[in-house]
Amino acid sequence: MNSKKLFERASKLFPGGVNSPVRYYAPYPRFIKKGKGSKIYDVDGNEYIDLLLAFGPMILGHANPSVVKSINERAENGTLFGAPTEEEIKLAEIIKKSSTIEMMRFVNSGSEATLHSLRLSIFFNRRKKILKVKGGYHGTHIFNYPSEIVDEVDFNSTDELENKLRSKEYSAFIVEPVMGNAGVINPADGYLENVRDLTSRYGTLLIIDEVITGYRTGFFPFYMRKKIEPDLVTLGKIVGGGLPLAVYGGKEEIMKNIKPSGALPQAGTYSGNPLSVVAGLETMKILSRKDYGKLENITKKGYEILRESGLSVNMETGMLSIYLRKGDVRKFSDVVNSKKEKFMNLFFKMLDGGIYIPPSYDETIFLSFSHSEKDVEYAFSNISQEAKRLWREP
């Protein structure tokens, strides 16, 4: 069975033939059969260096033996009980010890984590509106899109932020510490620290969305590097070890408002499910012993190779973006003002060359501990050269 035939079947079952829109690309997506380490393999027999990593969770690479063993052992003893397990406590204790989170709730996706953290902020703060960043992505729910209850400001603009916060009508400001769904956009020096000061001044809760960045640049959420303490934090991707698990948590005085200790409803049949928990627990144990300098070094190597294109490149440890433009990219409008219409030409060229990058200009390239310097040199040299060629085309 090949990808084309599988897509024909899938198109009769799923909207657009996929179960998440970013997986689709014309005329049909490659269907993946397996993954191992830094490589994935499609049903057509092709091998790829994987720079997508399932949009970020697979920081150890695919099919890590220890994680697979933990999942198998858990499955042999039951997969779901509708009751607590000891492993939930162990995973939560690791997260609490390596962050400022005092109390947390496990859910199944980043979208759930951000949704419920924002619901909680409204319940706790008794304000009806949410503030977010233009181009910031926090899942597919009502609070992710501009509306009568959701306003937006530019990333890296504290002046815009303060102008909005003065009204004291926002329950929370939610922000990624490093933007990851407009490509990688780094915070300006002092930006996150100023955000913390301003939200505290105007009584708005600060929610740091670490679904992408948590435990990627070191064994901690990214905000810990800035020595700030948000009111609420969301985690996902990495903490689930490749299975569905996400977290929202923060200050106990806020989190204790959730049922059953408080009055705000939030529940889930699969929340804290044993398979996801043991995958996340084993992944976090492994990461706690890892030298993140290795991941930083290969990221810097990829960054320098991409810079040879002469185009704009942003990076943070384990994540990179190349933009089809020149000049700095510091906010979402900088991304829009580029030759993004040429990106899919780059994607298909890389696909044909055995390099799997995200099939969307707005997504991030990810690296894992399983990628070798040879992987990085080959993949990023090809990306750099083709991006440069596309930029020069009229």
C-alpha positions in Angstrom: 0.0 0.0 0.0 1.4 3.4 -0.9 0.7 6.9 0.3 -1.4 7.9 -2.6 -3.8 5.0 -2.2 -3.9 5.5 1.6 -4.8 9.1 1.1 -7.6 8.2 -1.2 -9.1 6.0 1.5 -8.4 8.6 4.2 -10.1 11.3 2.2 -13.4 9.4 2.5 -13.1 9.2 6.2 -11.4 12.4 7.6 -11.9 16.1 6.6 -9.2 16.7 4.0 -7.9 13.2 4.6 -6.1 14.0 7.9 -6.7 14.4 11.6 -4.9 17.6 12.0 -4.8 20.2 9.2 -1.0 20.9 9.3 -0.3 17.3 8.3 -1.9 17.9 4.8 0.0 19.0 1.8 -1.0 18.6 -1.9 -1.4 16.4 -3.7 -1.2 14.0 -0.7 0.9 13.6 2.4 3.5 10.8 2.9 2.1 8.2 5.2 4.7 7.2 7.8 5.2 3.6 8.8 7.9 3.8 11.5 10.6 5.8 13.1 13.9 5.1 14.8 16.3 7.6 16.3 16.6 10.6 14.0 14.9 8.9 11.0 11.4 8.2 9.9 10.3 5.8 7.1 7.2 6.1 4.9 5.0 3.3 3.4 6.6 4.0 0.0 10.0 2.8 1.3 11.6 6.3 1.7 13.9 7.2 4.6 14.0 10.8 6.0 16.1 12.7 8.5 13.3 13.9 10.7 13.4 17.6 11.5 9.7 17.7 12.3 9.8 15.3 15.3 6.0 15.1 15.4 6.0 19.0 15.9 8.3 18.8 18.8 7.6 16.0 21.3 10.3 13.5 20.2 13.3 15.2 21.8 14.9 11.8 22.4 14.2 10.6 18.9 11.9 7.9 17.8 11.4 4.6 19.6 13.8 5.3 22.5 14.4 1.8 24.0 13.8 2.8 27.6 10.6 4.7 26.8 9.3 1.8 24.7 10.1 -0.7 27.5 8.2 1.5 30.1 5.2 1.7 27.8 5.2 -2.1 27.2 5.5 -2.9 30.9 2.7 -0.6 31.7 0.4 -2.0 28.9 0.9 -5.5 30.2 -0.5 -4.5 33.6 -3.5 -2.4 32.3 -3.8 0.8 30.4 -6.6 2.7 32.0 -8.4 2.5 35.3 -10.3 5.7 36.0 -8.4 5.9 39.3 -5.1 7.4 40.4 -1.7 5.7 39.9 1.6 6.1 41.7 3.4 7.1 38.5 1.2 10.3 38.3 2.7 11.4 41.6 6.3 10.6 40.5 6.0 12.6 37.2 4.4 15.5 39.0 7.1 15.5 41.7 9.8 15.8 39.0 8.0 18.7 37.3 7.4 20.5 40.6 11.1 20.1 41.6 12.4 21.5 38.3 10.0 24.4 38.0 8.1 27.0 40.1 4.8 25.0 39.7 3.3 24.4 43.1 0.2 22.4 42.0 -0.8 21.0 38.6 -3.5 19.1 36.7 -2.7 16.6 33.9 -4.7 16.7 30.7 -4.2 15.2 27.2 -3.1 18.0 24.9 -1.6 21.5 24.8 -4.9 22.8 23.6 -6.6 21.4 26.7 -3.9 22.8 29.0 -4.2 26.4 27.6 -8.0 26.3 27.4 -8.4 25.3 31.1 -5.6 27.6 32.3 -7.5 30.5 30.7 -10.9 29.3 32.0 -9.2 29.2 35.5 -7.9 32.7 35.1 -11.3 34.1 34.3 -12.8 32.2 37.3 -10.1 33.3 39.6 -9.7 36.9 38.5 -13.4 37.7 37.7 -12.5 39.5 34.5 -14.0 38.4 31.2 -11.3 39.1 28.6 -8.0 37.5 27.6 -4.9 39.1 26.1 -2.5 37.2 23.8 0.2 37.9 21.2 -0.3 38.3 17.5 0.7 35.1 15.8 0.9 33.3 19.1 -0.7 29.8 19.0 -2.3 28.3 22.1 -4.5 25.5 20.6 -7.8 25.3 18.7 -10.3 26.9 21.1 -12.1 30.1 21.5 -9.3 31.9 23.4 -6.8 31.5 20.6 -8.5 33.8 18.1 -9.3 37.6 18.3 -12.9 38.2 19.3 -15.0 40.3 21.7 -13.2 38.6 24.6 -9.7 38.1 23.1 -7.4 41.0 22.2 -3.9 40.8 20.8 -0.6 42.8 21.0 2.7 42.4 19.3 5.3 40.1 20.7 8.3 42.0 22.2 6.2 45.2 22.6 5.8 46.2 26.2 4.4 49.6 25.3 1.4 47.9 23.5 1.0 45.5 26.4 0.9 48.3 29.0 -1.6 50.3 27.0 -4.0 47.3 27.0 -3.4 46.3 30.6 -4.2 49.8 32.0 -7.9 49.0 31.4 -7.8 46.2 34.0 -10.3 44.2 32.0 -8.0 41.2 31.2 -8.0 38.1 33.4 -4.8 36.9 31.9 -2.0 37.5 29.4 -0.9 34.3 27.8 2.4 34.2 25.9 5.0 31.8 24.6 8.4 32.7 26.0 9.8 31.9 22.6 7.3 32.0 19.8 7.1 28.7 18.0 4.1 28.8 15.6 5.3 31.7 13.5 8.6 30.0 13.3 11.0 30.7 16.1 10.9 34.3 17.4 13.1 35.0 20.4 12.1 37.4 23.3 14.0 40.7 23.3 16.4 41.3 26.2 14.3 42.2 29.2 10.9 41.5 27.5 9.7 38.6 29.7 10.9 40.3 32.8 9.0 43.5 31.9 5.9 41.4 31.0 6.0 39.9 34.5 6.3 43.4 36.1 3.4 44.8 34.0 1.0 42.0 34.6 1.6 42.1 38.3 1.1 45.9 38.3 -2.3 45.7 36.7 -3.6 42.6 38.4 -3.5 40.4 35.3 -2.4 36.8 35.6 0.6 35.8 33.6 0.3 32.5 31.8 3.5 31.3 30.2 2.7 28.7 27.5 5.6 26.3 27.5 4.0 23.5 25.5 6.8 23.8 23.0 9.7 25.2 25.0 9.3 23.3 28.3 12.4 21.1 29.0 13.7 21.8 25.5 16.5 24.2 26.2 17.5 22.6 29.5 15.9 20.5 32.2 13.5 23.3 33.2 10.8 25.4 31.6 12.3 28.3 29.6 11.0 31.0 31.9 13.3 29.7 34.7 16.3 31.1 32.7 14.8 34.6 33.1 14.3 34.2 36.8 10.6 35.1 36.7 7.6 33.3 38.2 4.4 33.2 36.2 1.1 32.7 37.8 0.2 29.7 35.6 2.3 27.5 33.2 1.3 25.1 30.5 3.5 22.2 29.5 3.1 19.6 26.8 4.9 17.7 23.9 8.1 16.7 25.7 6.5 15.9 29.1 4.4 13.2 27.5 7.3 11.4 26.0 5.5 11.0 22.6 2.1 10.1 24.1 -0.9 12.4 24.8 -0.1 14.3 28.0 0.0 18.0 28.9 0.0 20.0 32.1 -1.4 23.2 33.5 -0.3 24.4 36.9 1.1 27.2 38.9 0.4 28.9 42.2 -1.5 26.7 44.7 -3.9 29.6 45.6 -5.1 29.6 42.0 -5.0 25.9 41.2 -7.0 24.9 44.3 -10.0 26.5 42.7 -10.4 23.5 40.4 -12.8 20.7 41.4 -12.8 18.8 43.7 -10.8 21.2 45.9 -12.7 24.2 44.4 -15.7 25.0 42.4 -14.4 25.2 38.8 -15.3 22.1 36.8 -12.6 20.3 34.8 -12.4 16.6 34.2 -11.2 14.0 31.7 -11.5 10.2 31.2 -7.9 10.0 29.8 -6.3 12.7 32.0 -3.2 11.3 33.6 -3.7 8.0 31.7 -1.1 5.4 32.8 0.5 4.9 29.3 1.2 8.6 28.8 2.4 9.1 32.3 5.0 6.3 32.2 6.2 7.5 28.8 6.6 11.0 30.2 8.1 9.8 33.4 10.8 7.8 31.7 11.5 10.6 29.2 11.9 13.1 32.0 14.2 10.7 33.9 16.4 10.4 30.9 16.4 14.1 30.2 17.4 14.9 33.8 20.7 13.1 33.1 21.3 14.5 29.6 23.9 17.1 28.7 21.9 19.8 27.0 25.1 21.2 25.7 25.1 18.5 23.0 21.7 19.7 21.8 22.7 23.3 21.9 25.9 22.6 19.9 24.1 20.8 17.0 21.5 23.6 17.0 24.2 26.2 16.7 25.8 24.2 13.9 22.5 24.1 12.0 22.1 27.8 12.7 25.5 28.7 11.3 24.9 26.6 8.2 21.5 28.2 7.6 23.0 31.7 8.0 25.2 31.0 5.0 22.1 31.5 2.9 22.2 35.2 3.8 18.5 35.0 5.0 17.0 35.6 8.4 17.5 32.7 10.8 16.3 32.4 14.4 17.2 29.7 16.9 16.8 28.5 20.4 18.3 25.3 21.7 16.6 22.4 19.8 14.5 24.7 17.5 15.3 26.8 14.4 13.6 28.7 11.6 14.8 30.1 8.3 12.7 32.9 6.8 12.5 33.7 3.2 13.4 37.3 3.9 16.3 39.4 5.1 16.5 41.4 8.3 15.5 40.6 11.9 12.3 38.7 12.7 11.0 39.9 16.1 7.3 39.9 15.7 4.5 38.2 13.6 4.3 40.9 11.0 8.0 40.3 10.1 7.0 36.8 9.2 4.1 37.9 7.1 6.4 40.3 5.1 8.4 37.5 3.4 8.3 35.3 0.4 6.4 32.6 2.3 4.5 31.6 -0.9 7.8 29.9 -2.0 8.1 27.8 1.1 6.3 24.7 -0.2 8.9 24.6 -3.0 11.5 24.2 -0.3 9.5 21.6 1.5 9.1 19.4 -1.5 12.7 19.7 -2.5 13.8 18.6 0.9 11.2 15.8 0.9 12.7 14.4 -2.4 16.1 14.6 -0.8 15.2 12.6 2.3 14.8 15.5 4.7 11.5 15.9 6.5 10.9 19.5 7.5 7.5 20.9 8.7 5.0 21.2 5.8 4.2 24.8 6.9 6.2 28.0 6.9 4.8 28.9 10.3 6.1 25.8 12.0 9.4 25.2 13.7 12.3 22.9 12.7 13.2 20.7 15.7 16.3 18.8 16.7 16.7 15.9 19.1 19.4 14.2 21.1 19.4 11.4 18.5 20.5 13.7 15.6 24.1 13.4 14.6 26.4 16.1 13.4 26.3 14.3 10.0 22.5 14.5 10.0 22.7 18.2 10.7 25.4 19.0 8.2 23.6 17.2 5.4 20.1 18.4 6.1 20.9 22.1 6.9 23.3 22.5 4.0 20.5 21.4 1.6 18.0 23.6 3.3 20.3 26.6 3.2 21.3 26.2 -0.4 17.7 25.7 -1.7 16.3 28.6 0.4 19.0 30.9 -1.0 18.1 29.8 -4.5 14.4 30.3 -3.9 15.0 33.8 -2.5 16.9 34.8 -5.6 14.1 33.7 -7.9 11.8 36.5 -9.1 
